[in-house]
Amino acid sequence: MRYFLLFILLSLNSYAGNDEPHPIIDSDYVSKYLYNTKDLSTSNLIEIKELLKKNLQRNGNSKIKTQEEMDKELLNALLKYDDIRIKITYVIDELIEEYKVSKEIKETLLSFKDTFKEIIDDNRPLVKNLRDYKAYDFRLGSAYLAMMTAFHSREDTKKFYFQLVKDKKNKNTSIGKYNFDLVSEQEKIIKVKLNIEKQIEANDLIVKLQEVENEISSRN
């Protein structure tokens, strides 16, 4: 989950472009169960069958889930996270009032508020699948990075930035509550992602087990 912490909040991407692997959406699963069943002896096939059965039992998923089902589950989790993340437009108003910021900082914050709102309004309604979310996430993440860069450009904004970093650990502040809600939703995404990775392995095991059993049966 190396892409989460950006500036004062969390974004699910800061990767270089839409076509690069997304840390949550794209699976890095590589099969450990590669067998050329035709070239194996029957005794070896029986051993492999037992190994696959044990690993499947350990995995805890006994039925195949389709890619469509897993994608829908992950997208739902990501959208719930985004429901929290897009509240940044309201949080910015709270920050202006809470910190009594200077005119320059206020103008910068409101400028990014407009940017966030435009990205959200133009892109969030179009998100129907994980590919859509990935593109939307890239645009929103790029805006967060731009804001981070902007607040490192002057000494007065750096001071404001470091105060926010400190206060995001305090749930009694606007930024702290926002950060707490983001982290809580982030943890749910991590669980969904781990469960999906387990299911992908289970799917692999079920298919390989059936393949081995079929080869054994064909020799009887």
Residue pairs with C-beta under 8 A, 6 or more apart in sequence:
1 23
1 24
1 186
1 190
2 23
3 11
3 12
3 13
3 14
3 15
3 23
3 141
4 10
4 11
4 12
4 186
6 14
6 141
6 144
6 145
6 148
7 144
7 145
7 147
7 148
7 151
7 161
8 161
8 164
8 165
8 168
8 175
8 179
9 85
9 88
9 144
9 175
9 178
9 179
9 182
10 85
10 179
10 182
10 183
10 186
11 85
11 137
11 140
11 141
11 144
12 22
12 23
12 24
12 78
12 81
12 137
12 141
12 189
13 22
13 23
13 134
13 137
13 138
13 141
14 141
14 144
14 145
15 21
15 22
15 23
15 138
15 141
17 138
18 134
18 135
18 138
21 28
22 134
22 137
24 74
24 78
24 189
24 193
25 74
25 78
25 130
25 133
25 134
27 196
27 197
27 200
29 197
29 200
29 201
29 204
31 204
31 208
33 52
33 55
33 204
33 205
33 208
35 48
35 208
35 211
35 212
37 45
37 211
37 212
37 215
38 215
40 48
40 215
42 216
42 219
45 212
45 215
45 216
46 216
48 212
49 209
49 212
49 213
49 216
52 205
52 208
52 209
52 212
53 209
55 205
56 62
56 202
56 205
56 206
56 209
59 198
59 201
59 202
59 205
60 198
60 202
61 198
61 199
61 202
62 202
62 206
63 206
64 202
64 203
64 206
64 207
65 199
65 202
65 203
70 196
70 199
70 200
71 129
71 130
73 192
73 196
74 130
74 192
74 193
74 196
75 127
75 129
75 130
75 133
77 188
77 189
77 192
78 130
78 133
78 137
78 189
79 127
79 133
80 185
80 188
81 182
81 185
81 186
81 188
81 189
82 124
82 133
84 178
84 181
84 182
84 185
85 140
85 182
86 116
86 120
86 124
87 178
87 181
88 113
88 116
88 178
89 113
89 116
89 117
89 120
91 174
91 175
91 178
92 109
92 110
92 112
92 113
92 116
93 113
94 174
95 101
95 109
95 164
95 174
95 175
96 106
96 109
96 110
98 173
98 174
99 160
99 163
101 109
101 160
102 156
104 154
104 156
104 157
105 156
105 157
105 160
108 150
108 151
108 157
112 143
112 146
112 147
112 150
115 143
115 146
116 140
116 143
119 136
119 139
119 140
119 143
120 140
123 135
123 136
123 139
123 140
124 136
126 132
126 136
127 133
127 136
150 157
151 157
151 158
151 160
151 161
152 158
152 161
164 175
167 173
167 175
167 176
168 175
168 176
168 178
168 179
169 176
169 179
170 176
171 177
171 180
